[in-house]
């Protein structure tokens, strides 16, 4: 098993990316192909006792900035980690590609080099979120800000397949994120999407849910366009950070220092991890004819390690094979 890793992507590459790779290889018997500026990678490798038989370094001198226009990178970044990673996937030399770099560039390169699974009109970023009833899937998290109903139907089918494969939910309940539960609520997109989803006998569609229902766990797969999904994602991050910070300042700071307080702090720390993007590492770009995981731009070692683990798990569960077995044609 070989996973290609963009070492230069994100705000903290290459140091934190290499550290995450090292932590992953300590616990997993996989092979990593490290993509980036060879000299910087080799210098960074001296800080960690890597088993050199488990890694390969490919020099990728072109760097794609986080604010670069994705389409420009296809012309100017031919020797970038993103483009080289896609070539490795296309030629069967890697089974997955992981990057914390420019997500738009990853998507554009994946579409150019790999294309979509037959029947898929647009790929989608699938995020895992914690709820009162365990982890659930929400998509799209930002790959497509302008969508048509057929795109959201694709997202629903992909999300259901992902929930079955990765979360072990045999009959995942699929819901459409909307401003009301009634089927006639929402804008033109959600109204037309509701009709398409309700017509699919291969979907366990339970109707609309509102934003307040996301974390109750009433739905296993939540579908929305990338504009809404990305706002949901960033709102979750901000709210989680605010609650945890406020709790520390106004609760723990006023408690006496003793065994019980220390136990509470430990439990609080474990609980906080449920809402932290680092715990989930990266999100798969579903619908592409290859396995790509997109990480948060602020990802550090722990997040990279977990992204590699999730990619490894997706490969073991033959997630791409399951996706390709789904009928994505509209009925």
N, C-alpha and C positions, 0 to 999 in steps of 0.2 A: 504494500500500500504506500503510495507516494502523494504527499500534499505539497503543492507549490505555495510559498509564502512570500508576499510582498514585504520586504524588510524596510523599505524606505517610506511606506505610506503612513499617514497619520501625523499627529503632532509630536510624537515621541520616538519616531524611528530614527536610526536603527537600534538604539540601545534597548529600549523597552520591548521592542519586537523580538530581538534576539533572546532577551531574558525569558520572555513568554515561550519561545520555541524550546529553550533549554528545560523549562519547568514541564512542558508537555512531554518531551522525550524522556524525562526521568520516570514517567508513569506509563508511557505507551510505547509499544514496539512498532513504530511506524517510521517511514523515511520522509525527510523534508528536503525540498529543493528551495534554497534561499535565493531570492531574486533581488538584485540591487547593485549598488556600486561595490565591486569586488574588494577593493582596497579597504573600504570602510567596514564591510562585513568581516573580512579576515582580521582586522584590528579588533573588532568587537568580540569575535569568537575567542580571543585570548583571555577574556574575562570569565569564561565559563568552560568547565571541563566536558565539552561535547564529545560524544563518541563519533569520531569523524566518519565512521562507516555508515552512520545513520543520516548524514547530511551531504548535500551537494550544493555548490555555489555557482550560480550563473551570473556573469557580469551584465548588468543592465544599466548603462551609463545615463540614459535619458530619464529625467525626473518630471513627473506630472504634479504641478502645484494643486492644492486643494481648491483654489478659486479659478482654475483653468476651465475654459469652455470645453466640454466633453468632445465635441466634434473636432475641435482643433487638435486634440491629443492624438486622434487617429492618424493625422498627417505628420505631426511633429514628434510624437513619442513612440516611434516604431520599435525602439530598443528600450522601452520602459518596462518595469516589472509587470505592469498590467497587461501590456500587449504580449510580452513574452509568456506570461502565465496563461493567457488564452491560447497561444500556439501550443503550449504543452498539453492543455486539455484537448484541443482539437486533434492532436497527433497521438493521443493516448499515452503520453509520457507522464501524465499526472492525473489523479482521479478527483482532485478538488483544488480550488484556488481560493486563498484567503487574503483579504486586503483591508487595511484601515485607511486607504487612500481615497481619492476622489471617487465618490460613489457613482456620479454621473458618467465618469470616464469608464468605470468598471462595466456599467450597464451598456454603454455605447460599444465598447470593445467586445463584450460578450455577444451582442446582437450581430456585429459585423463578422466576427470570427466563428461563432458557434450557431447562431440562429436560434429560433424558438422550436420547442417541441411541436410537432404537427397539431394544428387546431388551436394553438395558443396565439392570441393576437398581441398581447403585451405581457412581459414578465412582471413579477411583483415581489417586493421585499416582505417576507413573512416574519413577524416578530412574536416572541414568546412573552406573555405577560402573566404575572401571578394573580390568582383570584382566591376567593373563599373556598373554591372547590378544586384547587390545584391549578397547574399551568394550562393556559389556553393560547390559541393562535389568533393574531389579528393581522390583516393584510388588506391593502397595500400600505406600507409604512413610508412611502415617499418616492417610489420609482416613477410613478405616473400621476401628475397633478391634474391632468385633463383626461377624463375617462368616458367611455361609452358603456351602455348596459352590458354588451357582450364581453367587455373587459372584466367587469365585476362578476359576471358568471364564471369566467375563467378563474378568477381569484378564488371564488367559492369552491370550485372543484379542486383546485390545487391545494387550498387550505385544508379541505377535508382529507385529501390523500396524505398530506403532511401530518395531520393530527393522528391519523391511523398509524402511520409508519413510525413517527418519532415519539408521540405521547401514548401510544397504545390504546387509543379510544376507538372501539370497534365501529360504533355508529355515531360519529361526531355530529352534534347539533350545530347547524349553520344559521347565523342570524345576520341581518343587514342593519348596519348602524344608521340610525335615522333620528329625526326630531320628534317622533311619536311612534307608538306601537301600531296604530291603525294602518292598514295597507294603502290607504289613500293619502297618507301624510308624506311630506317631503317635497323635493323638487322633481323636475322631469326625470333626471337620472335615476333617483331612488325608486320612483313610481314604476318606471319601465323595467328596472332591474328586479323589482319585487315580482313582477309577472314572469320574467324569465326563470327566476329561482324557483317559484312555486310550480312551474311546469316540469321541472326535472324530477323524475322518479328515482334517480340515483343520488339525490341529495336529501338529507334529513333537515329540510328547511323549516325553521320554527317561526319565521316572520321577522318583524322589525324589533330592535331593542334600542333604548336610548342610552346616552352616555353614562348615566348613573347606574346602568345595569352591567357595564363592562366587567366590573370586579366582583359581581355576585357569583359568577361562574355559571349563569343560566345558559350561556352559549359556549360551545367548544371552539367554534370558528367564527370570528367577527369580520365582516366584509365591509370595506369602504374604499373610496378613491384615495390616491396617495397624498392629496392636499389635506384632506381631513385626517388621514392616518398619521401623517407626520406631525400635525398639530397635537393629536392625541398623545403621541410618543413624547414630544417635548414637554407637554403639560404634565405627564406622568413623572418625568424626570425632575421637573421643577418642584412639583408638589411633594414628591418623596423627599427631596433634599430639604425643603422648607420644614416639613413635619419632623424629620430626624434632627435637624439642627435646633429647632424650637424645643423639642423634647429634651435634648441634652442640656440646653441652656436653662430651661425653666423647671425641669424635674430633677435630673441627676445632679445638677450643681447644688441643689438644696438638700440633698440626702446625706445622711452621715456616712462616713467611710467605715464600712464593716463588711462582714462576709455576705450578708443578704444583698447589700447594694452591689457588691462585685458580681454576685450571681445574676442580679437583674441586668447589669451592664452586659454580661456575657450573652444572656438571652436576647437582649435588645440588639446586640451586634449580629446575632444569627438571623433575627427577624429582618434587620435592615438589608441584609444580603438579598432577600427575596425581591426587593424593589430596585436593585442596583443592576445597571446594564452590564457591569463587569461579570456578574454571575452567569449571564447567558452568552457573553462573548461576542458573537456575531449572528447575523440573520441571513438565511439563504435567499438568493435571488431565484425564486421559483419560476419555471417556465422556460428557462434557457436550456439548450441541449448540452448541458454540462453542469457541474456543481461549483457554484461560486458563493462564497460567504463574505458579506460586507460587514465590517466592524465599525464601531463608533470612531470618529476621528480622534477622540481623546483617549483612545484605548491604551492602557499600560499593560504590563506583563500578565497580570491575572486575566484580563479580558482576552488577550491574545491566546493564552493557554486554553481558556474555555472555548474560544472560537475554533481552535484546532481540534479540540476534543469533540465538539458538536459536528464538525465536518467529518471527522473520523467515524463518528456514530452513524451519520447519514450514509456513509459509504458502506459500513457493515450491514445496515438495515436495507441496503439496496433501494434507497429512497428514489433515486432517479428512475430506476426500472419501474417502480410502482407508479410514478407520475406518468410515464410513457404509456402505461396500460389503461389510463383513464381516457374516456371518450370526451373530447372537448368540443366537438361539433355541436352547434345549437340545434335543438330539436324543432 
